[in-house]
Amino acid sequence: MIETTAFDTPGSGHGPGQGSTGTEQHGPTRPRWLTRLPWRTGEDWERPGPTREQQRHDVIGTIVLLLVSAFILEVSRGIGAVAGETKPIWLQHLAMALIILPLAVRRRYPVAVMLACSAVFLGLGLLVPSVSMQMTFQAAYFASLYTAVAWAKDRRMLWLGTTVVIAVMALWVILSFTVSSSYDSVLERIMEGDDTYRGFLPPLVSLAIYNFAINAAYFGGAIMFGMNAWRSAHQRELLLTQSAQLEVQAAELARQAVLDERLRIARELHDVVAHHIAVIGVQAGAARRVLEKKPGAAAGALQTIEGSSREAVEQMRSLLGVLRSGEQPGPESDGGARRAPEPGLADLPALVAEHGQLGLSVSYHRSEDVPGALDRVPAPMGLSIYRTVQESLANVRRHSTAGSAVVALRTGTTGEGRAWVEVETVDDGRPRTGSTAGSGFGIRGIRERADLHGGIAEIGPRSGGGWRVRVRFPVR
């Protein structure tokens, strides 16, 4: 507690700190003012204990403050600031050390240090009052109060202890006005008729108000700066937690992106391989049948097999080249080739013509509700449409007896005015005898491509015979 007389020079006070304004709302019926009370801020958070480096700094700071306080005490003795003190000099230095030494563990045991320093302050304030008026003595005490507010883990115990300390200190100030003789010199000056000591308020009232203002400023400053340090530590902890969560989320997003890319590559590989293997299988069977009777036809079939296999290899290299894009291979390696442009709507006629050369009669129809509507279809959606037609025609050749198929590409708008593009592939065949049912990945890939763009896929047999694959994509 700060106690001053008319001859004292008040020490420097602390200004208000700027703390975080965030509060935690724990219930819809809790009054708003209750969440702003000091003991409600961060009530579910415990500040981590001090590190070894911080504890070492506390010990070093305590030793430095002890030496500085001893020096200031002797300087004060030299200018008569402790005149009239009858206690031995060693006892005065011991009193100074008793309130400073607990600061060595102030961050490790903050509440205990505050209570111990409060008890020492009260006891020594009565035993050696001249020493208790020293600046370093009072600074050590308020450092213990600040540390308790800034570092205490049990906030309820902290505020209970702080309330008790402030109440005891207020009682001590009141008693000092009644039992202490520290104001005798003021009264003697007034009785001697010194007009410089006269004001518009009575001397004791003025001194009481002055002491109350000084103590309120120091206690309030210590608590305010302690709360500012507590809230700052809380905010730093929240930021670190949020940063860690963002890192985890970023890693999860990166992992999900890799999985999505792998899924896309798996779909592309399935479509590419399935299409070309189907072509190779058909041509190989045809070449085997006509090898002896029609060598020219067999040579043409083998040429088709050669071209289809080369095209499959090129597309696979182009597709898998993205997996090696970060390795920067040399130009002589396979991974050094640039990715070829991915097919789109403009490549559908060539795909239809390719299947026509393989013996499947395919008719291709293209219609637009508005001229140029198909030109506004995004490239990724065009690739999905191309792969859908490619997989559909490959399934017709592998699993159906149909000799013809129809591919229709059209655009339109819904009743709400939303544009869409639809591709449909139908045939009139029956399931091929002895043909395997397939792995199901082709149809699954078509549905996944539809889901990717928010579309709808209808795949299944037709009521009049044959098979139909129809996928509608919304065009945004």
SULTA-V138587 format. One record per backbone hydrogen bond with DSSP energy under -1.0 kcal/mol. NH is the residue of the N-H (numbers start at 1). CO is the residue of the C=O. Records with the same first field share a line. If there is no record, write none. Layout:
NH->CO / CO
This chain:
8->5
30->27
37->34
40->37
43->40
45->42
55->51
56->52
57->53
58->54
59->55
60->56
61->57
62->58
63->59
64->60
65->61
66->62
67->63
68->64
69->65
70->66
71->67
72->68
73->69
74->70
75->71
76->72
77->73
78->74
79->75
81->76
83->80
85->82
92->88
93->89
94->90
95->91
96->92
97->93
98->94
99->95
101->97
103->100
104->101
105->102
106->103
109->105
113->109
114->110
115->111
116->112
117->113
118->114
119->115
120->116
121->117
122->118
123->119
124->120
125->121
127->123
128->124
132->128
134->131
138->134
139->135
140->136
141->137
142->138
143->139
144->140
145->141
146->142
147->143
148->144
149->145
150->146
151->147
152->148
155->153
158->154
159->155
160->156
161->157
162->158
163->159
164->160
165->161
166->162
167->163
168->164
169->165
170->166
171->167
172->168
173->169
174->170
175->171
176->172
177->173
179->175
180->176
184->181
187->183
188->184
189->185
190->186
191->187
192->188
193->190
194->189
197->194
198->195
206->202
207->203
208->204
209->205
210->206
211->207
212->208
213->209
214->210
215->211
216->212
217->213
218->214
219->215
220->216
221->217
222->218
223->219
224->220
225->221
226->222
227->223
228->224
229->225
230->226
231->227
232->228
233->229
234->230
235->231
236->232
237->233
238->234
239->235
240->236
241->237
242->238
243->239
244->240
245->241
246->242
247->243
248->244
249->245
250->246
251->247
252->248
253->249
254->250
255->251
256->252
257->253
258->254
259->255
260->256
261->257
262->258
263->259
264->260
265->261
266->262
267->263
268->264
269->265
270->266
271->267
272->268
273->269
274->270
275->271
276->272
277->273
278->274
279->275
280->276
281->277
282->278
283->279
284->280
285->281
286->282
287->283
288->284
289->285
290->286
294->290
298->294
299->295
300->296
301->297
302->298
303->299
304->300
305->301
306->302
307->303
308->304
309->305
310->306
311->307
312->308
313->309
314->310
315->311
316->312
317->313
318->314
319->315
320->316
321->317
323->320
327->324
333->330
337->334
347->344
348->345
351->347
352->348
353->349
354->350
355->351
356->352
357->353
359->356
360->355
361->403
363->405
365->407
367->409
373->370
377->374
382->378
383->379
384->380
385->381
386->382
387->383
388->384
389->385
390->386
391->387
392->388
393->389
394->390
395->391
396->392
397->393
398->394
399->395
400->396
401->430
405->361
406->426
407->363
408->424
409->365
410->422
412->420
414->418
417->414
420->412
421->473
422->410
423->471
424->408
425->469
426->406
427->467
432->399
435->432
444->440
445->441
446->442
447->443
448->444
449->445
450->446
451->447
452->448
453->449
454->451
455->450
456->472
458->470
460->468
462->466
465->462
468->460
469->425
470->458
471->423
472->456
473->421
475->419
